[in-house]
Amino acid sequence: DTPRYLKSWNTSSSDTFISLCSSLTEHFIMPILSIILIGFVALLHFYFLWSEMFAWETKGPKVFRNFPKDLFPKTKSMAANQGLYNGFLAAGLVWSLLISGDDELWASRIAIYFLSCVLVAGLYGAVSVSKRIFYVQGVPALMGLLAVQLGI
């Protein structure tokens, strides 16, 4: 069965875009702030995936200025593995947004699980590497968790 938001894409009327947006908002079952925060955390982690898997030797030295430049080629496979894990976190968060129907409880539980994983990773990164990691990774996840838990 094709979801409503895809069915509206095939129409030829001038209202296709409005119809698509309307169908998409009907598709999501979580409150809008939760959706925005979950989406933001997912986008962050897709960016981390890209930078660690595909741009480690070019983007990495600009981001991690304290690391010696000769470490980037040597740690490329380690960074790619780390990027893959960030991709799994992002995919899980996107999955929570794509759960449709009346199952808001299931969608919120999936979001809570993956946001909690991100929060733990942010806390661990703050303790083991830099406090900045908590602000970049942990704080948005914490905000998402609060939004989902409060239903906003």
Sequence and secondary structure as in RCSB ss.txt:
>XXXX:A:sequence
DTPRYLKSWNTSSSDTFISLCSSLTEHFIMPILSIILIGFVALLHFYFLWSEMFAWETKGPKVFRNFPKDLFPKT
KSMAANQGLYNGFLAAGLVWSLLISGDDELWASRIAIYFLSCVLVAGLYGAVSVSKRIFYVQGVPALMGLLAVQL
GI
>XXXX:A:secstr
   HHHHGGG  STTHHHHHHHHHHHH  S HHHHHHHHHHHHHHHHHHHHHHTSTTTTHHHH TTS TTHHHHT
HHHHHHHHHHHHHHHHHHHHHHH  TT HHHHHHHHHHHHHHHHHHHHHHHHHT HHHIIIIIHHHHHHHHHHHH
T 
